[in-house]
Amino acid sequence: KKKCRLACAITDRKPFTRFDRYIPADATEFTLESFIDLEKIYALVLDFIRESGPEGEQLIAQWNQKLKEIGFDPQADLFAWWSGEMISITMPAAVVTPMSPTDSVFMIRVKDADLARRKVFGLIDLISQKLQESGQTLMVTPATVDAEGFRQVTHPALMMFLRPVIGVHHEWLMVGTSPGAINKCLAVASGKAPSIAQNDRFRKEGLMPKGPVRGCSFRDMSKMGQQLASVAAMAGMISGMVTASIPDDPPPMKKAKEAVQTGAGIVMKLAPVLQKIDFYRSTASVCTFDGDRTIVTRRVLTYQPESDEVKTAAVP
């Protein structure tokens, strides 16, 4: 029986055999996602164009020429090392600052760790070179991470906001907001620190996988209202900074400035309303695949208790 190529791009994914391998016990949010097979999708799109008519081959030739001009080979430069399953983790910041109360780690599974390392750092080096040619500096330094080869990357204009740490550990490309965030995940993976599976709240409100899964998630929503209100307030402040640099002339610019100011005012007034969204506690999900044709996703949404009992509802 011939399998559908599009379906295979969705179902032929490597499962997560141990969902909590990198997730710290104090994580406030995490998501494991199988995503799709980009290599299969890319080949499917090219074949569709090629078979679409007389112009198909010409379009493919033009596309390949463009790739050659920019020096990018999708197969050699991406698909040869990219697997694509993803993990995202949010946790309390190792060093809390007004700009960053949390730390995050984003991970992408790779097929070839050495090749992934060469390609990713090669891209960083290329960006650094291009910036130097334009008189700018991309700061790339060794990161204080409990694994080899991690680098911290930043730009002078972004040092207060963004100092990502990048590296490859075993079968995972890891990008973290700080060395501490990466180290915390590595400590869990090595067994030196407890995982989310030992978190009492997750055990009570989450969905504990009982085997390999396509996906899994948990999110603390107890501060959702405060977070939305903070985003609204921050958006208003940023809008104010933006409009201050917009001139009143010509008239279209003045109208644009007034529109932004009006929108910012509305958003800021929504902050107290958004803060009232305090009735959610957490949400969780688990996704499994039977290996044939059935993908099953189960979700639960937990509300804040009206009494001492936490109420959990299944989400259809």
Kinemage of the C-alpha trace (Angstrom):
@kinemage 1
@onewidth
@group {chain A} dominant
@subgroup {mainchain}
@vectorlist {calphas} color= white
{ca lys a 1} P 0.000 0.000 0.000
{ca lys a 2} L 1.445 3.355 -1.074
{ca lys a 3} L 1.619 5.905 1.709
{ca cys a 4} L 0.644 9.540 1.279
{ca arg a 5} L 3.844 11.609 1.165
{ca leu a 6} L 2.257 14.531 2.984
{ca ala a 7} L 0.981 12.239 5.736
{ca cys a 8} L 4.445 10.699 6.072
{ca ala a 9} L 5.940 14.162 6.552
{ca ile a 10} L 3.652 14.533 9.564
{ca thr a 11} L 3.717 11.032 11.040
{ca asp a 12} L 7.275 9.810 10.349
{ca arg a 13} L 8.797 11.656 13.270
{ca lys a 14} L 11.133 10.502 16.006
{ca pro a 15} L 9.182 10.230 19.289
{ca phe a 16} L 10.228 11.639 22.642
{ca thr a 17} L 11.093 8.502 24.609
{ca arg a 18} L 11.585 10.363 27.893
{ca phe a 19} L 9.665 13.604 27.951
{ca asp a 20} L 11.371 15.061 31.045
{ca arg a 21} L 14.997 14.423 30.052
{ca tyr a 22} L 15.920 18.135 29.929
{ca ile a 23} L 13.055 19.826 31.787
{ca pro a 24} L 13.914 21.219 35.262
{ca ala a 25} L 11.572 20.605 38.181
{ca asp a 26} L 10.861 24.342 38.530
{ca ala a 27} L 9.914 24.881 34.870
{ca thr a 28} L 6.767 26.985 34.577
{ca glu a 29} L 6.115 26.038 30.964
{ca phe a 30} L 7.363 23.469 28.484
{ca thr a 31} L 6.383 22.128 25.080
{ca leu a 32} L 7.630 19.081 23.195
{ca glu a 33} L 6.579 19.125 19.538
{ca ser a 34} L 7.336 16.629 16.756
{ca phe a 35} L 6.678 19.298 14.128
{ca ile a 36} L 6.950 18.115 10.495
{ca asp a 37} L 9.666 16.673 8.263
{ca leu a 38} L 10.855 19.761 6.388
{ca glu a 39} L 12.958 17.703 3.990
{ca lys a 40} L 9.923 15.686 2.866
{ca ile a 41} L 7.784 18.829 2.573
{ca tyr a 42} L 10.475 20.578 0.517
{ca ala a 43} L 10.767 17.610 -1.863
{ca leu a 44} L 6.978 17.411 -2.130
{ca val a 45} L 6.685 21.102 -3.044
{ca leu a 46} L 9.421 20.825 -5.680
{ca asp a 47} L 7.785 17.762 -7.233
{ca phe a 48} L 4.413 19.521 -7.275
{ca ile a 49} L 5.924 22.507 -9.110
{ca arg a 50} L 7.857 20.247 -11.483
{ca glu a 51} L 4.722 18.306 -12.404
{ca ser a 52} L 2.405 21.333 -12.585
{ca gly a 53} L 3.022 22.055 -16.249
{ca pro a 54} L 5.548 23.070 -18.911
{ca glu a 55} L 6.831 25.968 -16.820
{ca gly a 56} L 7.499 23.781 -13.792
{ca glu a 57} L 10.993 22.671 -14.778
{ca gln a 58} L 11.893 26.249 -15.681
{ca leu a 59} L 10.762 27.513 -12.274
{ca ile a 60} L 12.781 24.801 -10.543
{ca ala a 61} L 15.855 25.726 -12.594
{ca gln a 62} L 15.429 29.402 -11.662
{ca trp a 63} L 15.037 28.480 -7.993
{ca asn a 64} L 18.182 26.326 -8.040
{ca gln a 65} L 20.092 29.139 -9.724
{ca lys a 66} L 19.033 31.595 -7.003
{ca leu a 67} L 20.169 29.135 -4.321
{ca lys a 68} L 23.502 28.761 -6.097
{ca glu a 69} L 23.953 32.536 -6.255
{ca ile a 70} L 23.502 32.953 -2.512
{ca gly a 71} L 25.590 29.869 -1.779
{ca phe a 72} L 22.912 27.825 -0.037
{ca asp a 73} L 22.266 24.131 -0.659
{ca pro a 74} L 19.139 23.022 1.262
{ca gln a 75} L 20.234 19.390 1.351
{ca ala a 76} L 23.855 19.903 2.401
{ca asp a 77} L 23.383 23.027 4.533
{ca leu a 78} L 20.151 22.152 6.357
{ca phe a 79} L 18.438 18.822 5.754
{ca ala a 80} L 21.637 16.793 6.228
{ca trp a 81} L 21.701 17.716 9.931
{ca trp a 82} L 18.209 19.015 10.761
{ca ser a 83} L 15.706 16.547 12.232
{ca gly a 84} L 13.309 19.178 13.551
{ca glu a 85} L 11.618 17.851 16.676
{ca met a 86} L 11.513 20.730 19.160
{ca ile a 87} L 11.493 21.431 22.883
{ca ser a 88} L 10.865 24.808 24.504
{ca ile a 89} L 11.263 25.396 28.233
{ca thr a 90} L 10.542 28.425 30.421
{ca met a 91} L 11.837 28.609 33.982
{ca pro a 92} L 12.599 31.206 36.681
{ca ala a 93} L 15.630 33.265 35.708
{ca ala a 94} L 18.975 32.316 37.228
{ca val a 95} L 19.573 36.058 37.645
{ca val a 96} L 16.316 38.027 37.776
{ca thr a 97} L 16.371 41.440 36.095
{ca pro a 98} L 13.588 43.940 35.344
{ca met a 99} L 14.007 43.081 31.660
{ca ser a 100} L 13.958 39.300 32.143
{ca pro a 101} L 12.127 37.621 35.055
{ca thr a 102} L 12.380 34.231 33.330
{ca asp a 103} L 14.895 32.130 31.426
{ca ser a 104} L 14.130 30.101 28.323
{ca val a 105} L 15.750 27.270 26.399
{ca phe a 106} L 14.773 26.247 22.882
{ca met a 107} L 16.014 22.945 21.448
{ca ile a 108} L 15.931 21.387 17.974
{ca arg a 109} L 16.804 17.743 17.390
{ca val a 110} L 19.618 17.152 14.887
{ca lys a 111} L 20.663 14.114 12.852
{ca asp a 112} L 24.392 14.888 12.863
{ca ala a 113} L 25.724 16.844 15.854
{ca asp a 114} L 29.144 17.647 14.358
{ca leu a 115} L 27.659 18.850 11.075
{ca ala a 116} L 25.010 20.887 12.903
{ca arg a 117} L 27.717 22.545 14.989
{ca arg a 118} L 29.768 23.435 11.901
{ca lys a 119} L 26.806 24.803 9.968
{ca val a 120} L 25.324 26.859 12.828
{ca phe a 121} L 28.610 28.387 13.936
{ca gly a 122} L 29.585 28.887 10.306
{ca leu a 123} L 26.447 30.992 9.880
{ca ile a 124} L 27.257 32.987 13.024
{ca asp a 125} L 30.793 33.614 11.759
{ca leu a 126} L 29.403 34.733 8.390
{ca ile a 127} L 27.005 37.182 10.064
{ca ser a 128} L 29.865 38.497 12.204
{ca gln a 129} L 31.988 39.035 9.097
{ca lys a 130} L 29.195 40.877 7.264
{ca leu a 131} L 28.599 43.145 10.270
{ca gln a 132} L 32.304 43.946 10.528
{ca glu a 133} L 32.314 44.947 6.872
{ca ser a 134} L 29.572 47.468 7.675
{ca gly a 135} L 31.408 48.806 10.739
{ca gln a 136} L 29.442 46.868 13.359
{ca thr a 137} L 30.451 44.191 15.842
{ca leu a 138} L 28.840 40.884 16.723
{ca met a 139} L 30.297 39.749 20.031
{ca val a 140} L 30.872 35.971 20.108
{ca thr a 141} L 32.534 34.533 23.222
{ca pro a 142} L 32.858 31.091 24.847
{ca ala a 143} L 29.915 30.495 27.192
{ca thr a 144} L 30.295 29.244 30.769
{ca val a 145} L 28.309 26.083 30.103
{ca asp a 146} L 28.918 22.585 31.496
{ca ala a 147} L 29.433 21.201 27.991
{ca glu a 148} L 31.922 21.883 25.221
{ca gly a 149} L 31.505 24.256 22.316
{ca phe a 150} L 28.783 26.620 23.547
{ca arg a 151} L 29.044 30.282 22.574
{ca gln a 152} L 27.363 33.445 23.780
{ca val a 153} L 26.355 35.855 21.036
{ca thr a 154} L 25.283 39.464 21.352
{ca his a 155} L 25.406 42.891 19.745
{ca pro a 156} L 26.295 46.130 21.579
{ca ala a 157} L 22.839 47.538 20.836
{ca leu a 158} L 21.139 44.468 22.318
{ca met a 159} L 23.350 43.631 25.304
{ca met a 160} L 20.730 44.784 27.824
{ca phe a 161} L 18.030 42.652 26.248
{ca leu a 162} L 19.497 39.701 24.387
{ca arg a 163} L 22.573 37.546 25.084
{ca pro a 164} L 21.687 34.118 23.679
{ca val a 165} L 23.830 31.052 24.309
{ca ile a 166} L 24.098 28.565 21.430
{ca gly a 167} L 25.581 25.092 21.196
{ca val a 168} L 25.001 21.447 20.320
{ca his a 169} L 24.742 18.755 23.000
{ca his a 170} L 24.310 15.157 21.873
{ca glu a 171} L 21.361 15.204 19.430
{ca trp a 172} L 20.117 18.676 20.332
{ca leu a 173} L 20.875 22.168 19.081
{ca met a 174} L 20.286 24.335 22.156
{ca val a 175} L 19.592 28.070 22.324
{ca gly a 176} L 19.207 29.606 25.782
{ca thr a 177} L 18.694 33.079 27.170
{ca ser a 178} L 21.586 32.576 29.602
{ca pro a 179} L 24.349 30.100 30.491
{ca gly a 180} L 22.473 29.333 33.707
{ca ala a 181} L 19.392 28.225 31.789
{ca ile a 182} L 21.414 25.828 29.622
{ca asn a 183} L 23.277 24.480 32.657
{ca lys a 184} L 20.042 23.812 34.496
{ca cys a 185} L 18.729 21.695 31.610
{ca leu a 186} L 22.040 19.842 31.285
{ca ala a 187} L 22.011 19.096 35.015
{ca val a 188} L 18.621 17.432 34.633
{ca ala a 189} L 19.813 15.405 31.634
{ca ser a 190} L 22.848 14.151 33.578
{ca gly a 191} L 20.760 13.189 36.607
{ca lys a 192} L 22.304 15.854 38.845
{ca ala a 193} L 19.017 17.738 39.278
{ca pro a 194} L 15.345 16.681 39.492
{ca ser a 195} L 13.095 16.867 36.455
{ca ile a 196} L 9.560 18.167 36.060
{ca ala a 197} L 8.332 14.624 36.705
{ca gln a 198} L 9.209 15.191 40.379
{ca asn a 199} L 7.237 18.443 40.552
{ca asp a 200} L 4.199 17.924 42.819
{ca arg a 201} L 2.092 20.462 40.976
{ca phe a 202} L 2.810 18.909 37.582
{ca arg a 203} L 2.027 15.461 38.963
{ca lys a 204} L -1.338 16.790 40.143
{ca glu a 205} L -2.366 19.054 37.244
{ca gly a 206} L -0.300 17.802 34.300
{ca leu a 207} L -0.617 14.746 32.081
{ca met a 208} L 2.194 12.297 32.807
{ca pro a 209} L 3.203 10.358 29.647
{ca lys a 210} L 3.403 6.588 30.059
{ca gly a 211} L 5.693 5.932 27.109
{ca pro a 212} L 6.999 7.548 23.906
{ca val a 213} L 5.006 10.609 22.788
{ca arg a 214} L 4.732 12.874 19.738
{ca gly a 215} L 4.247 15.860 21.972
{ca cys a 216} L 3.639 16.987 25.513
{ca ser a 217} L 3.100 20.348 27.206
{ca phe a 218} L 2.413 22.099 30.479
{ca arg a 219} L 1.883 25.779 31.171
{ca asp a 220} L 1.432 27.639 34.447
{ca met a 221} L -1.398 30.103 33.805
{ca ser a 222} L -1.840 31.385 37.364
{ca lys a 223} L -0.207 34.730 36.474
{ca met a 224} L -1.715 35.027 33.012
{ca gly a 225} L -3.640 38.212 33.833
{ca gln a 226} L -0.583 39.937 35.283
{ca gln a 227} L 1.519 38.924 32.291
{ca leu a 228} L -1.031 40.203 29.767
{ca ala a 229} L -1.365 43.461 31.691
{ca ser a 230} L 2.429 43.872 31.717
{ca val a 231} L 2.580 43.273 27.964
{ca ala a 232} L -0.153 45.869 27.405
{ca ala a 233} L 1.638 48.416 29.582
{ca met a 234} L 4.962 47.728 27.867
{ca ala a 235} L 3.334 48.043 24.436
{ca gly a 236} L 1.989 51.429 25.453
{ca met a 237} L 5.412 52.595 26.614
{ca ile a 238} L 7.129 51.390 23.445
{ca ser a 239} L 4.460 53.059 21.313
{ca gly a 240} L 5.108 56.306 23.147
{ca met a 241} L 8.819 56.054 22.376
{ca val a 242} L 8.073 55.289 18.738
{ca thr a 243} L 5.662 58.188 18.255
{ca ala a 244} L 8.131 60.615 19.820
{ca ser a 245} L 10.414 60.051 16.842
{ca ile a 246} L 7.678 60.436 14.205
{ca pro a 247} L 7.585 63.953 12.676
{ca asp a 248} L 4.308 65.834 12.238
{ca asp a 249} L 5.099 66.607 8.613
{ca pro a 250} L 4.066 65.606 6.036
{ca pro a 251} L 0.358 65.212 6.973
{ca pro a 252} L 0.271 61.417 6.355
{ca met a 253} L 3.004 60.999 8.976
{ca lys a 254} L 1.000 63.073 11.448
{ca lys a 255} L -2.042 60.865 10.863
{ca ala a 256} L 0.055 57.742 11.381
{ca lys a 257} L 1.426 59.220 14.606
{ca glu a 258} L -2.069 59.999 15.874
{ca ala a 259} L -3.255 56.486 14.988
{ca val a 260} L -0.387 54.911 16.927
{ca gln a 261} L -1.034 57.188 19.915
{ca thr a 262} L -4.731 56.307 19.892
{ca gly a 263} L -3.991 52.606 19.669
{ca ala a 264} L -1.437 52.830 22.472
{ca gly a 265} L -3.958 54.601 24.681
{ca ile a 266} L -6.541 51.872 24.095
{ca val a 267} L -4.026 49.107 24.813
{ca met a 268} L -2.880 50.744 28.055
{ca lys a 269} L -6.483 51.131 29.219
{ca leu a 270} L -6.971 47.399 28.669
{ca ala a 271} L -4.261 46.538 31.209
{ca pro a 272} L -6.540 46.654 34.300
{ca val a 273} L -9.131 44.555 32.458
{ca leu a 274} L -6.572 41.952 31.399
{ca gln a 275} L -5.362 41.712 34.978
{ca lys a 276} L -8.773 40.312 35.906
{ca ile a 277} L -8.064 37.145 33.900
{ca asp a 278} L -7.023 35.291 37.029
{ca phe a 279} L -9.276 32.226 36.943
{ca tyr a 280} L -6.935 29.867 35.057
{ca arg a 281} L -4.338 27.784 36.873
{ca ser a 282} L -2.658 25.597 34.246
{ca thr a 283} L -3.080 23.746 30.985
{ca ala a 284} L -1.482 20.480 29.868
{ca ser a 285} L -1.522 18.140 26.878
{ca val a 286} L -0.129 14.833 25.617
{ca cys a 287} L -0.039 13.690 21.974
{ca thr a 288} L 0.601 10.085 20.881
{ca phe a 289} L 0.748 8.214 17.566
{ca asp a 290} L -0.140 4.538 17.173
{ca gly a 291} L 2.425 4.021 14.401
{ca asp a 292} L -0.233 3.505 11.737
{ca arg a 293} L -2.786 6.252 11.170
{ca thr a 294} L -4.104 7.542 14.484
{ca ile a 295} L -2.822 10.608 16.331
{ca val a 296} L -4.495 11.203 19.692
{ca thr a 297} L -4.176 14.434 21.665
{ca arg a 298} L -5.524 14.816 25.181
{ca arg a 299} L -5.730 18.214 26.887
{ca val a 300} L -6.753 19.401 30.332
{ca leu a 301} L -7.396 22.897 31.640
{ca thr a 302} L -7.188 23.496 35.376
{ca tyr a 303} L -9.026 26.430 36.953
{ca gln a 304} L -8.139 28.291 40.117
{ca pro a 305} L -9.908 26.665 43.067
{ca glu a 306} L -13.002 28.225 44.561
{ca ser a 307} L -12.164 26.280 47.692
{ca asp a 308} L -9.208 24.126 48.700
{ca glu a 309} L -9.860 21.744 45.813
{ca val a 310} L -8.270 22.381 42.433
{ca lys a 311} L -10.732 21.795 39.595
{ca thr a 312} L -9.524 20.186 36.379
{ca ala a 313} L -11.552 20.002 33.182
{ca ala a 314} L -10.882 18.000 30.052
{ca val a 315} L -10.642 20.134 26.922
{ca pro a 316} L -12.443 18.681 23.902
